[in-house]
């Protein structure tokens, strides 16, 4: 069965972004937009920047670090699983 696509509106930094998503992914997109807005609000409350682009850069860096850290954890877990598999095969 093909996924049903439809348009949603996401509010990020007081701007509406219309995007088309699979219905099954709608909640993921909404949570992502909310996370971006929360981080943006945190940075704008934490320090002053003359250019809003500085806030956006900090949000992107924060999210990229989180993503990279999660990937590192997955790789380390896979190494542990592989070692367990080898041990159990003995």
PERA-V208557 format. One record per backbone hydrogen bond with DSSP energy under -1.0 kcal/mol. NH is the residue of the N-H (numbers start at 0). CO is the residue of the C=O. E is the energy in kcal/mol with one decimal. If there is no record, write none. Layout:
# PERA-V208557
<<NH;CO;E> <NH;CO;E>>
This chain:
# PERA-V208557
<<5;20;-2.4> <7;18;-2.8> <9;16;-2.2> <11;14;-2.5> <16;9;-2.7> <18;7;-2.5> <20;5;-2.6> <22;3;-3.3> <24;21;-1.9> <25;22;-1.1> <28;24;-2.0> <29;25;-2.4> <30;26;-2.5> <31;27;-2.3> <32;28;-2.4> <33;29;-2.1> <34;30;-2.5> <35;31;-2.5> <36;32;-2.3> <37;33;-2.5> <38;34;-2.4> <39;35;-2.5> <40;36;-2.7> <41;37;-2.2> <42;38;-2.4> <43;39;-2.5> <44;40;-1.7> <45;41;-1.4> <46;42;-2.0> <53;50;-1.8> <55;51;-1.9> <56;52;-2.5> <57;53;-1.9> <58;54;-2.2> <59;55;-2.5> <60;56;-2.5> <61;57;-2.6> <62;58;-2.6> <63;59;-2.5> <64;60;-2.6> <65;61;-2.1> <66;62;-2.4> <67;63;-2.7> <68;64;-2.6> <69;65;-2.2> <70;66;-2.1> <71;67;-2.2> <72;68;-2.1> <73;69;-2.2> <74;70;-2.2> <75;71;-2.4> <76;72;-2.7> <77;73;-2.1> <78;74;-1.8> <79;75;-2.0> <80;76;-2.6> <81;77;-2.6> <82;78;-2.2> <83;79;-2.5> <84;80;-2.6> <85;81;-2.3> <86;82;-2.4> <87;83;-2.7> <88;84;-1.3> <89;86;-1.0>>
